[in-house]
Amino acid sequence: MKAPQYLLLVFTGLAAIYWGLPAAHSYTPPRSLFASLLVLLGVIMLLTGALLTVLPDFFYE
């Protein structure tokens, strides 16, 4: 079963969002861009991990 690696993807996405949202608002403009992109990547990781945790064979069938 591949659920633990997908849950790792969920928790990594949550950590990226948790760090990136405050950082995007408090850093100066060049660094805030990277923090904002990290939040976007965190949302994608979170949604992909949640989808694959519930439906592990979503992309294979």
C-alpha positions in Angstrom: 0.0 0.0 0.0 1.4 3.4 -1.0 -0.6 5.6 1.4 2.3 6.6 3.7 4.3 8.2 0.9 1.1 10.1 -0.2 0.5 11.2 3.4 4.1 12.5 3.4 3.2 14.6 0.3 0.1 16.0 2.2 2.2 16.9 5.2 4.9 18.5 3.1 2.3 20.6 1.3 0.9 21.7 4.6 4.3 22.7 5.9 5.0 24.7 2.7 1.7 26.5 3.0 2.2 27.1 6.8 5.6 28.6 6.2 4.9 30.4 2.9 1.8 32.4 3.7 3.3 34.5 6.5 6.6 34.7 4.7 5.0 36.0 1.5 3.6 38.9 3.5 6.6 39.8 5.6 9.6 39.4 3.2 10.8 42.1 0.8 9.7 41.7 -2.9 12.3 39.4 -4.3 12.0 36.9 -1.5 8.2 37.2 -1.2 7.9 36.0 -4.8 9.7 32.7 -3.9 7.5 32.3 -0.8 4.4 32.8 -2.9 5.5 30.3 -5.4 6.2 27.9 -2.5 2.6 28.4 -1.3 1.3 27.5 -4.8 3.5 24.4 -4.9 2.3 23.5 -1.4 -1.3 23.7 -2.5 -0.6 21.5 -5.5 1.3 19.0 -3.3 -1.5 18.9 -0.7 -4.3 18.4 -3.3 -2.3 15.7 -5.2 -1.4 13.9 -2.0 -5.0 14.0 -0.7 -6.3 12.7 -4.0 -3.8 9.9 -4.1 -4.4 8.9 -0.5 -8.1 8.4 -1.2 -7.7 7.0 -4.7 -4.2 5.4 -5.0 -4.7 4.3 -8.6 -6.2 7.6 -9.9 -3.5 8.2 -12.5 -3.0 4.6 -13.5 -6.4 3.5 -14.6 
